[in-house]
Amino acid sequence: MARVAALIPDLLFGSKVQAALEQAGHEVDLLSSEPDVWEQSSGIDVLVVDLTTDALDGVGIVDSLKSGGELHGIRVLGFFAHVEPEVRERALAAGFDQVVPRSRMHREGAALVSALAAGR
């Protein structure tokens, strides 16, 4: 079981991800804003970040947290819109451990989080 913070402003998709992760045995905090991430970054194993929204700059947030050391030892999983592959490249360059299309997050989110948490 991993402790997961999921920065997903889309409440409908966020609820689906949260339910799938909890069903797999993970403890999940669903977050919707940048300040939430700064408050919740300690004590988590995996941070899941929505890169499909214009409501926040997920790549910038993770880059800032990594630069400041707040994500030391925390695995980061991002998901992007498959029509925007440049977002994946930016995220990997910023230090995300894995970046997958949103459809894969929907299908395999629990397994992806489990694998990342096991690799800590």
N, C-alpha and C positions, 0 to 999 in steps of 0.2 A: 504494500500500500504506500502510495506517495501522497505528500501534501502538495496540492496544485493550486496555483492562482491562475485564473483564466481571464485575461483582459479582452472581453468581447462585448462591445457596446450594443450589438444587436441582441436584444433580450430573447427573441424567439430562438435564434440559432444558439445563443449562449446557454439557454436552458436545455437544449438538446445535447450539447456537448457536456454540460454539467451532469445531466442524468446518465449519459453513457459512461462517464468517468466514475461516477459514484457507484453505478451498477458493477463496475469492475473492481470496486473496493477502494478507490482513491477518495481522499478528503479534498473537496473542491470549494474554493471561494471564487464566486463570479464577480469580476470587477468591471466597472464601466468607464473609468476615467484615469488619467495619468496620476493624480494625487493618490488614488486608491493603490496603485502599484507601488509608489514610494513607501506607503504605510505598510503594505503587506509583503514586501520583498524579503524580509527576514523570516526564517523558519519554514521556507517552502523548498520543495525539491525540484519542481518543474514550473516554469512560467509559460503559459500558452498565450500567444498574441495574435489577434485578428489584424491582418494586413490588408483586408479588403475594404475597410471603411475610410471615409474622409473625415470622420469625427475625431480621429487622433492620428498621430504619426508614430505608429508602433515601432518602426525602425529607429527613429530618433530617440524614443523613450528607452529602448533597450541599449542603444549606443551610449546614452548618458549614464544609465545604471551600470553598465559594464565599465565605463571609464572611471566612475566613482567607486568601483569595487563592491557595490551593493549586490551584484549578481554572482559574486565569487562562489563557485561550487553549485550554482543553480543552473540546471539545464533549461534551454529556451527552445520552444517549438513554435513556429509561426505558420500561418496558413494564408494563402494568397489566391486571388482570382486567376484562373489558368490563362486568361487573356492578357495578363500583365506579368510576363516572365521577368521583366527587369526588376520588379519588386522582390522577387526571389533572390536575384543576384545582390541587390542592395542589402537585404537582410543577412545573407551569408557573410557579406563583407563586414557587417556590423557585429558579427559574432554569434548569430543564431546557430544553435547546434543542428537543427533540422528545419526545413521549410517545405511544406507540402501544399498541393492545391486544396482548396476548400472542400471539394468533393471527397478527397481522400481523408481529410480530417473528419468529415461526417461519417464515413464508412469505417475508418480504422483508428479513430482518435484514442480510444482506450488502449489499444495495443501499442500505438506510437508513444504514448505517455509512459506506459509500463516499461517499454524498452529503454527510453531515455533515463527513467528513474533508476533502472537496474545498472545503467552504465555510469552512474555518478562516481 
